[in-house]
Amino acid sequence: MTRALIISLTLALLTAGAHSVAAQEFSIDIEAGYADMTSASSSAKAVFGSSGAAVFGAGIGYALESGVFFRGGLRRSKREGERVFAVDETSTVFALGHPLEVTLTPIFGTLGYRFVSDGAMTPYLGLGAGVTRYKETSTVAGITENLDESAFSYRGLGGIEFLRGPVRVAVEVAWSSAPNVLGQGGISEVFGETDAGGLSVVGKIVFVP
């Protein structure tokens, strides 16, 4: 389902326009939307009750006359739940009552290409790589424990930017992978889930000075 959505979006964007952006542009953007831990959905649902959470981010970019663009940015999502226990992936999951908070902060550099169609609409595609910071805080018997680590991550994305003035809006869909962030203990090890990436959908406000 997810792969089919990405393929469909990619084909739609590639056929939406036939020539590139006409001028060089520097941009600043802010974004908000929904991020789903699709690759670790069983663990996320067991701990947080849902695999998805709100996500917020910001970035800066530069587009060349050829249509190629570069962007650097970060996103942040926070989830709150409690520690759980299960004997194996098919057994009942028991809540332990110990509060658990997880913050995911992916930081990406992205290389992409922008297209221009008829009207004030600019589809784009991109590939990015960077690191995902995983921060976990839990309290057991009044003692707070912290885990803070980072791992290599990558993503593919597609979106459509609307309007052509100094303030624009965009919708973007991305699929990310952050392997080896999870699975070192707890319920994610029981379920055999190691990837903290997944599907995200965000709305963006883009400022072009």
N, C-alpha and C positions, 0 to 999 in steps of 0.2 A: 504493500500500500504506500509506504513512505517513498520507496525507490521509484514507483510509478509516478507519484506526484512530482518528484524532482525531475524525472525525465520529461514529463509533460510540460513543466515550467520551462525547462531548458529549450525545448523545441519551440515553444511559443515565443520565447524571447529572441531566439535566433531568426525567426521568421517575421518578427515585428518590425524590423527596420533593415535598410540595406546600406546605409552610409553612416559614418562616424560623427562624433561631436565636432563642431566646427572651430571651437576656440579652446585655448588653455584656461583652466579654472582651478582655483584653490577653494576648498570648501571646509566647513566645520559642521558637524551634525550631532544631534542628540536623538536617542531612540528609546522606545519602551515597547514591551510586548510580552510574549509567552515563550518560555523555554521548557522543553520536555526532556527528561533524562531517559530517552527512549531505549538506549543501550543498557540501562540498568533499571528498567521499569519495575521489576519485581521487588528489588531491594528498596527503591524509593517509595513504592506504595506501602510496603510493610512498615517502614520507619516514619514516613511523613503523611501517609494516607492518600497521597497522589504523586504521580511521577512528574507533574508540571508545577511551575511557579512563575511569578512575575519576574521579568528581567529588564534591566535598565543599562544604558550604555552611552558612549560618546566616542567621537573619532575626528580625525582630520584627514583630508585627502587632496590629491592633485591629479587633474586629468590633462593629458596631452592632446594636441590637435589631432593626433591619429586615432583617438578614442581610447587608448590605453590609459588606465588610471591606477594610482597607488593610494592605499589607505592604511592608516594605523589606528587602532582603537581597542577599547576594552568593554566588557560587559560584566554585570554583577547580578547574581541571583542568590536569594537566601531562603532556606527551608528550615522549619522548626518541627520537631517530632520527639520521639523517645526511642531509647534502645529496645531492641527486640531479640528474641531467641527462638531458634528452630533447630531441631536435630538434623534435618536434611531438607532439601528443596521441596519434598512432597509432604512434609509433616506440618502440623499446625504451628502458626507463628504466635508466640506469647509476648505481650508487652511487658517490659520490666519496670516501667515507671520512672526511668532515669532520663531527664530532659537531654535532648541532643539538638544542636544547631549546626547546620552546614552552610558554608558560603562558597560559591563557585565564582571565580573571576578569570574568564578566558581573556588573554591578551593576544591579538592577532595583527600580523601584517598581511595585507591582501593585494594581489595583483589581478586586475580585471580588465574588461573591455565594455565600453558603453556604445549603444546604438541609438540612432535617431529615427523615429517613425514620423509619419505625417501628423502634425499637431504637436501640442506641448507635452509629449510623453517620451521618456528616455529609458528603454529597457537596458539592463546590464547583467553581466555574469562575472564571477570572480572565484579565485582559489586563494586560500590563506593558510598560513602556518604560524605557530607561536607557542605559547605555554598556557596551561590552565593551572591556576592556583586553587588548591583545595584546602579549606580551613574548617576544622571540626572542633566544636566545644561541647563537652558533656560533663554532667555533674552526677557523681555517684557517692552516696553516703556523705553529702556535704563537701566533697572534694571535687574541684573542677579540673578537668584534664583537657589539654589542647593538642591538636595535631595540625601541623601546617606544612604542606609540601606542594611541589610543583612538578608538572610533567609536560612533555612535548604534546602538542595537539595540532589538528589541522581541520579545515572545513571547505566546503563548496557552497556557493550562494548564488542566488538570482533575485532580481528585483526590478521594480519599475519606479522611476522618478517622474513626478508630475510637475508641470509649470517650468518656466525658463527664466524667471526673474531672480532677484537676490534672495528670496525666500521660497523654498520648494518643499514638497512633501514626497515621501516614498514609502513603498511597502516592500519588505524583503523577507525571503524565506531562505533558511540556511540549514545545512546538515553538518554537524561537527563530530569529531572523534577525539576523545582524550583517553587513550589506552593506558592501562596500568596505574590509574589514579585510585581505583577501588580494588577490592578483592584481597586485601592484606589481613583481613580480620573481620569479625562481626558478621552480619547477615549477608553482606555482599560476597563474602568468601563461601558461605553456605550455598548461595545461589549460583556461584561461579561467574559473577558479573564483575568485570574489571574496568569497563569503559564508562566514563562520566559524561560522555557526549550525547547528542541526540538532535532532535528537530526543534527549530525556533522560528517564530514568526514575529516580526516587529514592524511598527510604524516609525517613520523617521521625519524629523524636521531638518532640512538642510539649508545652511546659510552660505551664500556665495558673496564674499565681500567685493 
